[in-house]
């Protein structure tokens, strides 16, 4: 079973930056989308950003202009550059990779991002 491995989280002051990375432990074929979700305590998991196989992207309104998603197709790796971080960005961030092949969706184990005011 392929696992997704996330890195780059941590504690940062408001206004600071972090870069999250996510890559698989093995090869994933026929990827159709790669994205990041987040979940704060007491809240539902929400989509943060997604990049599709054709290169188009989608962002949550709350992060537009501050976060940038990118991918390295040679490594099946997805990145999330987070700038101008706010305390409300504090959450556990999850990587997701979607594939046309079963099991179709892969999730990372989650990585903590904490923004202090």
OpenMM code with the backbone's topology and positions (N, CA, C; nanometers):
from openmm import Vec3, app, unit

residues = "UNK UNK UNK UNK UNK UNK UNK UNK UNK UNK UNK UNK UNK UNK UNK UNK UNK UNK UNK UNK UNK UNK UNK UNK UNK UNK UNK UNK UNK UNK UNK UNK UNK UNK UNK UNK UNK UNK UNK UNK UNK UNK UNK UNK UNK UNK UNK UNK UNK UNK UNK UNK UNK UNK UNK UNK UNK UNK UNK UNK UNK UNK UNK UNK UNK UNK UNK UNK UNK UNK UNK UNK UNK UNK UNK UNK UNK UNK UNK UNK UNK UNK UNK UNK UNK UNK UNK UNK UNK UNK UNK UNK UNK UNK UNK UNK UNK UNK UNK UNK UNK UNK UNK UNK UNK UNK UNK UNK UNK UNK UNK UNK UNK UNK UNK UNK UNK".split()
positions = [
    Vec3(0.0849, -0.1187, 0.0000),
    Vec3(0.0000, 0.0000, 0.0000),
    Vec3(0.0892, 0.1248, 0.0000),
    Vec3(0.0678, 0.2115, -0.0965),
    Vec3(0.1461, 0.3339, -0.1056),
    Vec3(0.1016, 0.4310, 0.0027),
    Vec3(0.1972, 0.4905, 0.0695),
    Vec3(0.1690, 0.5908, 0.1723),
    Vec3(0.2136, 0.7269, 0.1219),
    Vec3(0.1452, 0.8311, 0.1686),
    Vec3(0.1870, 0.9681, 0.1383),
    Vec3(0.2608, 1.0227, 0.2595),
    Vec3(0.3743, 1.0850, 0.2349),
    Vec3(0.4589, 1.1369, 0.3419),
    Vec3(0.4648, 1.2885, 0.3309),
    Vec3(0.4208, 1.3550, 0.4359),
    Vec3(0.4172, 1.5012, 0.4390),
    Vec3(0.5313, 1.5556, 0.5232),
    Vec3(0.5769, 1.6747, 0.4899),
    Vec3(0.6809, 1.7410, 0.5687),
    Vec3(0.6663, 1.8919, 0.5552),
    Vec3(0.7324, 1.9639, 0.6452),
    Vec3(0.7380, 2.1090, 0.6342),
    Vec3(0.6503, 2.1857, 0.7303),
    Vec3(0.5711, 2.1165, 0.8102),
    Vec3(0.4856, 2.1866, 0.9051),
    Vec3(0.5655, 2.2395, 1.0233),
    Vec3(0.4950, 2.3055, 1.1152),
    Vec3(0.5614, 2.3552, 1.2339),
    Vec3(0.4927, 2.4763, 1.2912),
    Vec3(0.5671, 2.5481, 1.3740),
    Vec3(0.5175, 2.6682, 1.4413),
    Vec3(0.5799, 2.7910, 1.3774),
    Vec3(0.4973, 2.8893, 1.3468),
    Vec3(0.5458, 3.0116, 1.2835),
    Vec3(0.4637, 3.1290, 1.3374),
    Vec3(0.5243, 3.2452, 1.3378),
    Vec3(0.4516, 3.3645, 1.3796),
    Vec3(0.3636, 3.4162, 1.2673),
    Vec3(0.2608, 3.4864, 1.3035),
    Vec3(0.1725, 3.5473, 1.2039),
    Vec3(0.2544, 3.6341, 1.1089),
    Vec3(0.2217, 3.6218, 0.9805),
    Vec3(0.2962, 3.6927, 0.8782),
    Vec3(0.4094, 3.6126, 0.8187),
    Vec3(0.4408, 3.5016, 0.8811),
    Vec3(0.5502, 3.4173, 0.8338),
    Vec3(0.5088, 3.3231, 0.7231),
    Vec3(0.6025, 3.2370, 0.6850),
    Vec3(0.5813, 3.1449, 0.5732),
    Vec3(0.6226, 3.0034, 0.6109),
    Vec3(0.5580, 2.9086, 0.5473),
    Vec3(0.5954, 2.7681, 0.5552),
    Vec3(0.5734, 2.7050, 0.4184),
    Vec3(0.6478, 2.5992, 0.3913),
    Vec3(0.6287, 2.5237, 0.2676),
    Vec3(0.6070, 2.3772, 0.3020),
    Vec3(0.4909, 2.3279, 0.2654),
    Vec3(0.4590, 2.1869, 0.2876),
    Vec3(0.4949, 2.1061, 0.1628),
    Vec3(0.5401, 1.9842, 0.1864),
    Vec3(0.5705, 1.8920, 0.0774),
    Vec3(0.5018, 1.7592, 0.1039),
    Vec3(0.4663, 1.6910, -0.0021),
    Vec3(0.4006, 1.5602, 0.0107),
    Vec3(0.4406, 1.4731, -0.1067),
    Vec3(0.4928, 1.3559, -0.0760),
    Vec3(0.5286, 1.2618, -0.1802),
    Vec3(0.4927, 1.1207, -0.1409),
    Vec3(0.4734, 1.0321, -0.2360),
    Vec3(0.4356, 0.8941, -0.2056),
    Vec3(0.5573, 0.8064, -0.1756),
    Vec3(0.5315, 0.6995, -0.0996),
    Vec3(0.6376, 0.6038, -0.0693),
    Vec3(0.6671, 0.5135, -0.1880),
    Vec3(0.5727, 0.5074, -0.2822),
    Vec3(0.5913, 0.4295, -0.4041),
    Vec3(0.5306, 0.5049, -0.5213),
    Vec3(0.5244, 0.4429, -0.6324),
    Vec3(0.4749, 0.5098, -0.7520),
    Vec3(0.3225, 0.5055, -0.7557),
    Vec3(0.2614, 0.6190, -0.7936),
    Vec3(0.1176, 0.6270, -0.8169),
    Vec3(0.0966, 0.6606, -0.9633),
    Vec3(0.0174, 0.5806, -1.0300),
    Vec3(-0.0050, 0.5983, -1.1736),
    Vec3(-0.1369, 0.6700, -1.2000),
    Vec3(-0.1426, 0.7336, -1.3134),
    Vec3(-0.2650, 0.7972, -1.3623),
    Vec3(-0.3219, 0.8969, -1.2618),
    Vec3(-0.2367, 0.9850, -1.2130),
    Vec3(-0.2815, 1.0873, -1.1197),
    Vec3(-0.3693, 1.1886, -1.1914),
    Vec3(-0.4831, 1.2220, -1.1317),
    Vec3(-0.5698, 1.3234, -1.1917),
    Vec3(-0.5726, 1.4528, -1.1122),
    Vec3(-0.5371, 1.4456, -0.9850),
    Vec3(-0.5351, 1.5673, -0.9043),
    Vec3(-0.4500, 1.5459, -0.7802),
    Vec3(-0.3944, 1.6559, -0.7312),
    Vec3(-0.3169, 1.6540, -0.6071),
    Vec3(-0.3599, 1.7765, -0.5269),
    Vec3(-0.3777, 1.7587, -0.3986),
    Vec3(-0.4275, 1.8710, -0.3230),
    Vec3(-0.3944, 1.8684, -0.1765),
    Vec3(-0.4342, 1.9767, -0.1118),
    Vec3(-0.4153, 1.9920, 0.0319),
    Vec3(-0.5490, 2.0262, 0.0966),
    Vec3(-0.5738, 1.9636, 0.2089),
    Vec3(-0.6908, 1.9904, 0.2907),
    Vec3(-0.6416, 2.0252, 0.4303),
    Vec3(-0.7305, 2.0826, 0.5098),
    Vec3(-0.6935, 2.1113, 0.6484),
    Vec3(-0.8141, 2.0935, 0.7391),
    Vec3(-0.7829, 2.0662, 0.8649),
    Vec3(-0.8879, 2.0486, 0.9644),
    Vec3(-0.8411, 2.1081, 1.0961),
    Vec3(-0.9173, 2.2055, 1.1428),
    Vec3(-0.8914, 2.2660, 1.2731),
    Vec3(-0.9803, 2.1977, 1.3766),
    Vec3(-0.9412, 2.2002, 1.5027),
    Vec3(-1.0229, 2.1353, 1.6063),
    Vec3(-1.1661, 2.1879, 1.6051),
    Vec3(-1.2609, 2.0951, 1.6044),
    Vec3(-1.4013, 2.1317, 1.6061),
    Vec3(-1.4593, 2.1657, 1.4703),
    Vec3(-1.3743, 2.1653, 1.3676),
    Vec3(-1.4205, 2.1993, 1.2332),
    Vec3(-1.4144, 2.0786, 1.1410),
    Vec3(-1.4873, 2.0878, 1.0316),
    Vec3(-1.4794, 1.9837, 0.9299),
    Vec3(-1.3537, 2.0039, 0.8447),
    Vec3(-1.3098, 1.8962, 0.7837),
    Vec3(-1.1966, 1.9060, 0.6924),
    Vec3(-1.2402, 1.9875, 0.5708),
    Vec3(-1.1547, 2.0795, 0.5293),
    Vec3(-1.1878, 2.1646, 0.4162),
    Vec3(-1.0756, 2.1620, 0.3127),
    Vec3(-1.1137, 2.1814, 0.1893),
    Vec3(-1.0166, 2.1887, 0.0810),
    Vec3(-0.9425, 2.3209, 0.0889),
    Vec3(-0.8127, 2.3162, 0.0763),
    Vec3(-0.7298, 2.4361, 0.0752),
    Vec3(-0.6903, 2.4721, -0.0676),
    Vec3(-0.6341, 2.3749, -0.1379),
    Vec3(-0.5888, 2.3988, -0.2751),
    Vec3(-0.5762, 2.2661, -0.3475),
    Vec3(-0.6039, 2.2692, -0.4778),
    Vec3(-0.5926, 2.1509, -0.5620),
    Vec3(-0.5276, 2.1892, -0.6940),
    Vec3(-0.4424, 2.1018, -0.7431),
    Vec3(-0.3854, 2.1187, -0.8767),
    Vec3(-0.4192, 1.9949, -0.9583),
    Vec3(-0.4715, 2.0173, -1.0786),
    Vec3(-0.5197, 1.9093, -1.1614),
    Vec3(-0.4140, 1.8682, -1.2643),
    Vec3(-0.4372, 1.7545, -1.3266),
    Vec3(-0.3371, 1.6989, -1.4175),
    Vec3(-0.3047, 1.7936, -1.5316),
    Vec3(-0.4017, 1.8753, -1.5715),
    Vec3(-0.3774, 1.9697, -1.6794),
    Vec3(-0.3066, 2.0957, -1.6350),
    Vec3(-0.2890, 2.1104, -1.5030),
    Vec3(-0.2180, 2.2259, -1.4509),
    Vec3(-0.3067, 2.3324, -1.3885),
    Vec3(-0.4371, 2.3196, -1.4059),
    Vec3(-0.5259, 2.4197, -1.3461),
    Vec3(-0.5280, 2.4020, -1.1944),
    Vec3(-0.5614, 2.5096, -1.1267),
    Vec3(-0.5596, 2.5078, -0.9803),
    Vec3(-0.6899, 2.5627, -0.9247),
    Vec3(-0.7155, 2.5268, -0.8007),
    Vec3(-0.8318, 2.5781, -0.7302),
    Vec3(-0.7903, 2.6073, -0.5864),
    Vec3(-0.8360, 2.7216, -0.5348),
    Vec3(-0.7998, 2.7624, -0.3992),
    Vec3(-0.9243, 2.7983, -0.3196),
    Vec3(-0.9196, 2.7721, -0.1910),
    Vec3(-1.0215, 2.8226, -0.1016),
    Vec3(-1.0109, 2.9747, -0.0981),
    Vec3(-1.1238, 3.0403, -0.0866),
    Vec3(-1.1228, 3.1877, -0.0853),
    Vec3(-1.0334, 3.2424, 0.0249),
    Vec3(-1.0288, 3.1730, 0.1359),
    Vec3(-0.9553, 3.2215, 0.2520),
    Vec3(-0.8035, 3.2217, 0.2321),
    Vec3(-0.7545, 3.1520, 0.1303),
    Vec3(-0.6091, 3.1446, 0.1097),
    Vec3(-0.5646, 3.2045, -0.0229),
    Vec3(-0.6587, 3.2470, -0.1042),
    Vec3(-0.6225, 3.3049, -0.2340),
    Vec3(-0.5300, 3.4246, -0.2159),
    Vec3(-0.4260, 3.4273, -0.2975),
    Vec3(-0.3294, 3.5358, -0.2897),
    Vec3(-0.2209, 3.5148, -0.1862),
    Vec3(-0.2365, 3.4151, -0.1000),
    Vec3(-0.1367, 3.3886, 0.0041),
    Vec3(-0.0699, 3.2523, -0.0134),
    Vec3(-0.1460, 3.1539, -0.0594),
    Vec3(-0.0950, 3.0176, -0.0758),
    Vec3(-0.0785, 2.9862, -0.2237),
    Vec3(0.0219, 2.9055, -0.2539),
    Vec3(0.0451, 2.8605, -0.3910),
    Vec3(0.0715, 2.7108, -0.3911),
    Vec3(-0.0050, 2.6394, -0.4718),
    Vec3(0.0152, 2.4949, -0.4857),
    Vec3(0.0940, 2.4684, -0.6133),
    Vec3(0.1846, 2.3718, -0.6060),
    Vec3(0.2627, 2.3341, -0.7235),
    Vec3(0.2935, 2.1846, -0.7166),
    Vec3(0.3451, 2.1303, -0.8253),
    Vec3(0.3706, 1.9866, -0.8282),
    Vec3(0.4962, 1.9572, -0.9077),
    Vec3(0.5581, 1.8463, -0.8759),
    Vec3(0.6700, 1.7931, -0.9533),
    Vec3(0.6245, 1.6586, -1.0067),
    Vec3(0.5926, 1.6555, -1.1338),
    Vec3(0.5373, 1.5336, -1.1917),
    Vec3(0.6374, 1.4185, -1.1942),
    Vec3(0.7645, 1.4511, -1.1987),
    Vec3(0.8658, 1.3442, -1.2035),
    Vec3(0.8752, 1.2699, -1.0712),
    Vec3(0.8356, 1.3372, -0.9638),
    Vec3(0.8440, 1.2766, -0.8311),
    Vec3(0.7067, 1.2491, -0.7709),
    Vec3(0.6004, 1.2802, -0.8445),
    Vec3(0.4645, 1.2682, -0.7906),
    Vec3(0.4520, 1.3436, -0.6584),
    Vec3(0.5169, 1.4582, -0.6512),
    Vec3(0.5210, 1.5366, -0.5281),
    Vec3(0.4427, 1.6654, -0.5451),
    Vec3(0.3721, 1.7029, -0.4388),
    Vec3(0.2948, 1.8264, -0.4399),
    Vec3(0.3430, 1.9148, -0.3259),
    Vec3(0.3421, 2.0450, -0.3515),
    Vec3(0.3909, 2.1428, -0.2543),
    Vec3(0.2826, 2.2458, -0.2255),
    Vec3(0.2901, 2.3044, -0.1076),
    Vec3(0.2023, 2.4153, -0.0733),
    Vec3(0.2874, 2.5239, -0.0080),
    Vec3(0.3086, 2.6313, -0.0818),
    Vec3(0.3800, 2.7461, -0.0278),
    Vec3(0.2786, 2.8357, 0.0411),
    Vec3(0.2994, 2.8584, 0.1699),
    Vec3(0.2047, 2.9364, 0.2491),
    Vec3(0.2746, 3.0628, 0.2980),
    Vec3(0.2277, 3.1767, 0.2502),
    Vec3(0.2828, 3.3062, 0.2897),
    Vec3(0.1784, 3.3861, 0.3673),
    Vec3(0.2256, 3.4886, 0.4347),
    Vec3(0.1358, 3.5766, 0.5115),
    Vec3(0.0418, 3.4961, 0.5994),
    Vec3(0.0966, 3.4022, 0.6702),
    Vec3(0.0146, 3.3127, 0.7521),
    Vec3(-0.0571, 3.3876, 0.8636),
    Vec3(-0.1764, 3.3404, 0.8930),
    Vec3(-0.2617, 3.3994, 0.9954),
    Vec3(-0.2919, 3.2942, 1.1023),
    Vec3(-0.3248, 3.3372, 1.2228),
    Vec3(-0.3603, 3.2398, 1.3267),
    Vec3(-0.4736, 3.1464, 1.2845),
    Vec3(-0.5647, 3.1957, 1.2037),
    Vec3(-0.6765, 3.1110, 1.1580),
    Vec3(-0.6338, 3.0046, 1.0574),
    Vec3(-0.5102, 3.0085, 1.0134),
    Vec3(-0.4574, 2.9011, 0.9284),
    Vec3(-0.4109, 2.7809, 1.0113),
    Vec3(-0.4108, 2.7958, 1.1419),
    Vec3(-0.3702, 2.6870, 1.2297),
    Vec3(-0.4622, 2.5665, 1.2114),
    Vec3(-0.4037, 2.4529, 1.1805),
    Vec3(-0.4822, 2.3307, 1.1545),
    Vec3(-0.3863, 2.2152, 1.1284),
    Vec3(-0.4442, 2.0972, 1.1188),
    Vec3(-0.3710, 1.9827, 1.0653),
    Vec3(-0.3948, 1.9806, 0.9153),
    Vec3(-0.2870, 1.9776, 0.8398),
    Vec3(-0.2946, 1.9801, 0.6940),
    Vec3(-0.2735, 1.8391, 0.6389),
    Vec3(-0.3591, 1.8022, 0.5447),
    Vec3(-0.3556, 1.6690, 0.4861),
    Vec3(-0.3322, 1.6786, 0.3361),
    Vec3(-0.2445, 1.5953, 0.2884),
    Vec3(-0.2196, 1.5846, 0.1457),
    Vec3(-0.3140, 1.4793, 0.0873),
    Vec3(-0.3606, 1.5036, -0.0336),
    Vec3(-0.4428, 1.4049, -0.1033),
    Vec3(-0.3959, 1.3931, -0.2471),
    Vec3(-0.3880, 1.2701, -0.2949),
    Vec3(-0.3590, 1.2437, -0.4362),
    Vec3(-0.4695, 1.1569, -0.4920),
    Vec3(-0.5262, 1.1994, -0.6031),
    Vec3(-0.6319, 1.1246, -0.6682),
    Vec3(-0.5807, 1.0581, -0.7944),
    Vec3(-0.6305, 0.9387, -0.8191),
    Vec3(-0.5866, 0.8623, -0.9352),
    Vec3(-0.7069, 0.8041, -1.0074),
    Vec3(-0.6920, 0.7844, -1.1395),
    Vec3(-0.7963, 0.7162, -1.2160),
    Vec3(-0.7992, 0.5670, -1.1835),
    Vec3(-0.6944, 0.5177, -1.1205),
    Vec3(-0.6839, 0.3756, -1.0860),
    Vec3(-0.7139, 0.3551, -0.9379),
    Vec3(-0.7695, 0.2387, -0.9059),
    Vec3(-0.7960, 0.2059, -0.7657),
    Vec3(-0.6663, 0.2066, -0.6875),
    Vec3(-0.6667, 0.2530, -0.5619),
    Vec3(-0.7845, 0.2856, -0.4812),
    Vec3(-0.8389, 0.4264, -0.5007),
    Vec3(-0.7931, 0.4967, -0.6013),
    Vec3(-0.8462, 0.6253, -0.6453),
    Vec3(-0.8082, 0.7446, -0.5577),
    Vec3(-0.8037, 0.7284, -0.4277),
    Vec3(-0.7707, 0.8405, -0.3402),
    Vec3(-0.6695, 0.7957, -0.2360),
    Vec3(-0.5632, 0.8738, -0.2200),
    Vec3(-0.4615, 0.8510, -0.1194),
    Vec3(-0.4591, 0.9728, -0.0269),
    Vec3(-0.4435, 0.9464, 0.1022),
    Vec3(-0.4357, 1.0541, 0.2009),
    Vec3(-0.3042, 1.0441, 0.2791),
    Vec3(-0.2499, 1.1602, 0.3122),
    Vec3(-0.1376, 1.1635, 0.4035),
    Vec3(-0.1866, 1.1517, 0.5468),
    Vec3(-0.0915, 1.1389, 0.6377),
    Vec3(-0.1263, 1.1180, 0.7781),
    Vec3(-0.1584, 1.2491, 0.8497),
    Vec3(-0.1288, 1.3591, 0.7863),
    Vec3(-0.1565, 1.4899, 0.8447),
    Vec3(-0.0322, 1.5495, 0.9081),
    Vec3(-0.0192, 1.6802, 0.8965),
    Vec3(0.0947, 1.7505, 0.9552),
    Vec3(0.0440, 1.8805, 1.0165),
    Vec3(0.0957, 1.9117, 1.1341),
    Vec3(0.0454, 2.0263, 1.2088),
    Vec3(0.1106, 2.1558, 1.1621),
    Vec3(0.0261, 2.2565, 1.1440),
    Vec3(0.0714, 2.3926, 1.1186),
    Vec3(0.0089, 2.4810, 1.2267),
    Vec3(0.0930, 2.5505, 1.3003),
    Vec3(0.0458, 2.6383, 1.4065),
    Vec3(0.0997, 2.7784, 1.3834),
    Vec3(0.0093, 2.8751, 1.3783),
    Vec3(0.0469, 3.0143, 1.3558),
    Vec3(0.0145, 3.0929, 1.4827),
    Vec3(0.1157, 3.1492, 1.5427),
    Vec3(0.0959, 3.2259, 1.6660),
    Vec3(0.0741, 3.3736, 1.6343),
    Vec3(-0.0040, 3.4375, 1.7178),
    Vec3(-0.0354, 3.5794, 1.6947),
    Vec3(0.0655, 3.6701, 1.7629),
] * unit.nanometer
topology = app.Topology()
chain = topology.addChain("A")
for resn in residues:
    res = topology.addResidue(resn, chain)
    for name in ("N", "CA", "C"):
        topology.addAtom(name, app.Element.getBySymbol(name[0]), res)
